[in-house]
Amino acid sequence: MRSIKLGQPGIVGPKPIYSPNPEFSEKTRHAKEQGTVTVSLIVGNDGQPRQVRVACSSVPDLSENAIETVKTWRFEPGTKGGKPIAVEIAVEVDFKLYN
């Protein structure tokens, strides 16, 4: 699949329509670790995430949780000239503990 990077003229980026919060691992919950994992992916012209990988992580122990969560997300696909296209994007997955 050929994808287009977001930011090119005439490209409307994908929008998340289903983006559940990530789960903490027992280890990170017990250690009260919090942080952000930046995930790079391609949103296909069908709104499905593909080629999901970690671009940057402030909490390496949560990287796999971020990947698994983003794989469940669904998007309104990006468009060019009103037609759905595959677009490469990055999303931040925040891990925050609430009392």
JOLINZI-V654704 format. One record per backbone hydrogen bond with DSSP energy under -0.5 kcal/mol. NH is the residue of the N-H (numbers start at 1). CO is the residue of the C=O. Records with the same first field share a line. If there is no record, write none. Layout:
NH=CO ; CO
This chain:
4=86
6=88
8=5
11=8
12=79
13=11
15=76
17=74
18=74
29=25
30=26
31=27
32=28 ; 29
33=28
35=95
37=93
38=56
39=37 ; 91
40=53
41=89
42=50
43=41 ; 87
44=42 ; 48
47=44
49=73
50=42
53=40
55=38
56=38
58=36
62=59
63=60
66=62
67=63
68=64
69=65
70=66
71=67
72=69
73=69 ; 70
74=18
75=47
76=15
77=75
78=85
79=12
80=83
81=10
83=80
85=78
87=43
88=4
89=41
91=39
93=37
94=92
95=35
96=94
